Amino acid sequence: MYKIILLLLFSLPVHANEFTTSNSSIIDITQTGTGLSLSDDGLANVPIGFDFVFGNQTYNNITIAMNGFMTFDSVSTFNSNVSRRRNYLAEQFPSTGYNQSIKPLHSDFIRRTSGNQSPYYQTFGNTADTNQYFVVMWDNVSEYSNGRKSTFEVILYETTNDIKFLYEEVNIDQHNANIGLQYSMTDYV
């Protein structure tokens, strides 16, 4: 079992996004958020609830993957760039086909617990305000090859376009994992 005890803070020189990781408490949205109940290697495109600038482009939807990453490509565009059979592979950066992607913990995950609807998502704040934030939580997901659980989340902030990764517990021992942002094949963190 691995616990993330890491706090990184840095600004990306080319883009306005600030990326941080932390082991501070996650926001539990299992009771209030929308559960996607994604299947093995599944994807779903959902609304963010506000405009979010990633790199030099503005988005209001994001595709969430069971395998611990998100992309601003639509499901059909992403599937044409990355074979569905291999979206579980956490390739070394830069990862072919993963442009415009946010990877809080990209690995090979599935839901094993009855009633678990991971991943979950929820937008907080009022649409009239400019301080909304969007949370995606992978709750008690298992690495494909074992039953050990991991819980983590990513938060996108409207006004600042900052991105925060939070980790409660991480249990990966059979697959590679990637954490970071990829704007393009030449621009990633």
C-alpha positions in Angstrom: 0.0 0.0 0.0 1.3 3.4 -0.9 0.1 6.7 0.5 0.9 9.8 -1.4 2.5 12.3 1.0 3.6 14.8 -1.6 3.0 18.5 -2.1 4.3 19.9 -5.3 3.6 23.5 -6.5 4.8 24.9 -9.7 3.6 27.1 -12.5 3.7 26.0 -16.1 5.7 28.5 -18.1 3.7 28.4 -21.3 0.2 28.0 -19.9 -2.0 29.6 -17.3 -2.7 26.3 -15.5 -1.2 25.8 -12.1 -0.9 22.1 -11.1 -0.6 20.9 -7.5 -0.8 17.5 -5.7 -1.6 17.1 -2.1 -2.5 14.6 0.6 -5.0 17.0 2.2 -8.5 15.6 2.7 -10.5 14.8 -0.4 -14.0 16.2 -1.0 -16.2 13.1 -0.7 -18.9 13.4 -3.4 -20.0 9.8 -3.3 -23.4 10.9 -1.9 -23.9 14.2 -3.7 -22.1 13.8 -7.0 -23.2 12.0 -10.2 -21.8 8.5 -10.4 -20.8 7.4 -13.9 -20.5 3.6 -13.1 -18.0 3.2 -15.9 -17.1 -0.3 -17.1 -13.6 -1.6 -17.5 -11.7 1.0 -19.7 -14.9 3.0 -20.0 -15.2 6.7 -20.9 -17.9 9.4 -20.5 -18.1 12.9 -21.7 -19.7 15.3 -19.1 -20.3 19.0 -18.7 -17.9 20.9 -16.4 -20.5 23.6 -15.5 -18.3 26.5 -16.5 -15.6 27.4 -19.1 -12.2 26.1 -18.2 -9.0 27.1 -19.9 -6.5 24.3 -20.4 -3.4 25.4 -22.3 -4.5 27.9 -24.8 -8.0 26.5 -25.3 -11.4 27.0 -23.5 -13.5 23.9 -22.8 -16.9 23.3 -21.0 -17.0 19.5 -21.3 -14.5 16.8 -20.4 -14.2 13.1 -21.0 -13.6 11.1 -17.8 -12.0 7.7 -17.9 -12.3 4.8 -15.5 -8.5 4.5 -15.7 -7.8 7.6 -13.7 -7.4 10.3 -16.4 -9.5 12.9 -18.1 -9.2 14.4 -21.6 -10.8 17.4 -23.3 -11.2 15.4 -26.4 -14.7 13.9 -27.0 -15.2 10.2 -26.4 -15.3 9.5 -30.2 -12.2 11.7 -30.9 -10.3 10.1 -28.0 -11.2 6.6 -29.1 -10.0 7.4 -32.6 -6.7 8.6 -31.2 -6.2 5.9 -28.6 -7.5 2.4 -29.0 -10.0 1.6 -26.3 -8.1 -1.6 -25.7 -5.1 0.3 -24.6 -6.4 3.3 -22.6 -5.4 1.4 -19.5 -1.7 1.7 -20.4 0.0 4.5 -18.5 2.7 5.2 -21.1 5.7 7.4 -20.3 5.2 11.1 -21.1 4.5 12.1 -23.8 1.8 9.6 -24.4 0.6 9.1 -28.0 -3.1 10.1 -28.3 -3.3 11.7 -24.9 -3.1 15.4 -25.9 -5.2 17.8 -23.8 -5.2 15.3 -20.9 -5.2 15.6 -17.1 -3.8 12.5 -15.3 -4.3 12.5 -11.6 -3.4 8.8 -11.5 -3.5 7.1 -14.9 -3.3 3.3 -14.5 -5.6 0.3 -15.0 -8.6 0.6 -12.7 -12.0 -1.1 -12.3 -14.9 -1.0 -9.9 -15.2 -4.2 -7.8 -17.5 -3.1 -5.0 -21.2 -3.5 -5.3 -22.9 0.0 -5.3 -19.7 1.8 -6.3 -20.5 4.2 -9.1 -17.0 5.5 -9.7 -15.9 7.8 -11.0 -18.1 10.5 -9.6 -18.3 14.2 -10.7 -19.8 17.4 -9.3 -19.7 21.1 -9.9 -19.8 23.4 -6.8 -20.8 27.0 -6.7 -23.4 29.2 -8.5 -23.3 29.8 -12.2 -23.5 33.5 -11.6 -20.3 33.4 -9.6 -16.8 33.0 -11.0 -15.5 30.9 -8.2 -17.0 27.5 -9.2 -15.0 24.3 -9.0 -15.4 20.9 -10.6 -14.5 17.7 -8.7 -13.9 14.2 -10.2 -13.4 11.4 -7.7 -12.3 7.8 -8.2 -13.6 6.1 -5.0 -12.3 2.7 -3.9 -11.3 1.7 -7.4 -9.2 -1.4 -7.7 -6.1 -2.0 -9.8 -7.2 -4.5 -12.5 -5.0 -7.3 -11.2 -5.8 -7.1 -7.5 -8.6 -6.1 -5.1 -6.7 -3.4 -3.2 -8.4 0.0 -3.3 -7.3 3.5 -4.4 -9.2 6.7 -3.8 -8.1 10.0 -5.4 -9.6 13.1 -7.1 -8.9 16.1 -9.3 -10.4 19.6 -8.9 -10.6 22.2 -11.7 -11.0 25.8 -10.5 -13.0 28.2 -12.7 -11.4 31.6 -12.1 -7.8 30.6 -11.8 -7.9 27.6 -14.1 -5.8 25.8 -11.5 -5.8 22.0 -11.2 -5.4 20.1 -7.9 -4.8 16.4 -7.4 -5.8 14.9 -4.0 -5.0 11.4 -2.8 -6.5 9.5 0.1 -5.0 6.1 -0.7 -3.1 4.6 -3.6 -2.5 0.9 -4.1 -0.8 0.0 -7.4 1.8 -2.7 -7.7 1.2 -4.5 -11.0 0.8 -1.6 -13.5 2.6 1.6 -14.3 1.0 4.9 -13.3 1.3 8.4 -14.7 0.6 11.7 -12.9 0.6 15.0 -14.8 -0.7 17.1 -17.6 -0.2 16.7 -21.3 -1.1 19.5 -23.7 0.6 18.0 -26.7 3.4 15.6 -27.6 6.0 18.3 -26.9 4.3 20.1 -24.0 3.6 18.1 -20.8 4.3 18.2 -17.1 
